[in-house]
Amino acid sequence: MGGAVQRTLPTGVTVLKNPIVLQAPAPAKINLGLEITGRRPDGYHEVVTVLQTIDVVDVFNWRASSRAFRYLPMESVSPTEDLVLRALRAPGAEHWTGDLWVEKHIPIAAGLGGGSSDAALALRLASPDTDPGTLTQCAARLGADVPFFLRGGTALATGIGAELTPLQTTDFWVVLIVPELVIPDKTRLLYSRLESHDFSDGSRVRGVAIRPASAIRQPLPNAFERQMRRYPEVARAWAALAQATSAPVSLSGAGPAIFACFASEQHARGAIRRLPPEIGAAYVARTLPANDAVEAVRTVAAALRGEFPAL
């Protein structure tokens, strides 16, 4: 798309011309604490966590085309594991128009929920008129985190992670580090290695849910921290971030992504400048409220159905 002109509409949808492309974001999340309270008879675990979307995002692109609708799959994801492909299967899809593809910017398998976020956005595009209850049921069948990303923002998640209580979003900044570490079948492996002292009653995370702003100044519990800090890549990144700031360092999800929270962008960018090189990808991000890009999603969903708005 050389020579493309970009502008951002008041609705939040980004439009690229020559040719026309519409874009909508799928945000990452961090966990403001994650406690595991027990193992269920079905093998799943009961968790208590506060989920928070941040403005590190994957980008869905829709491009006008004279051909029948095409979803252009991600090279990094196999068709059997592509949740976007599964979510896009909807009645009437044979009448859609244009090309749709995802630009991956959220690190994969890092504890940031990129795959679940992509699935949730695809589901919203495929079923924009479905009632929230039914859409949530469809999302839960795709994965435990997917229902949260239908709305985003801040939420207390309990049960296996799909029982959500929306919370008021606190505006703060995050320095995020993703160490270069690949652990095959990571989540299953880490759950299988949990020991009795990794379990807790969930009270510390429920305290964060009452006052999300407290995440800026207090250490956040994470049941996987003991295991993840044994990996040298995570240990180095953890020490570097701790040295760069006085803010507590926390693990997101099952890792290996780690983060620290700040009240201002100035403090966050000051911390990231003090980080040494070669500790992994580093980001400065901001918290996002619920339904942050709802107009962008509606516009792309309409374009899929040949209802492209006048721009």
Secondary structure by P-SEA (a helix, b strand, c coil): ccbbbbbbccccbbbbcccbbbbbbbbbbbbcbbbbcccccccbbbbbbbbbbccbbbbbbbbbccccccccccccccccccaaaaaaccccccccbbbbbbbcccccccccaaaaaaaaaaaaaacccccaaaaaaaaaaaccccccccccccccccccccbbbbbbbbbbccbbbbccccccccaaaaaaaccccccccaaaaaaaaacccccccbbbbbcccccccccaaaaaaaaaaaaacccbbbbcccccccccccccaaaaaaaaaaccccccccbbbbbbcccccaaaaaaaaaaaacccccc
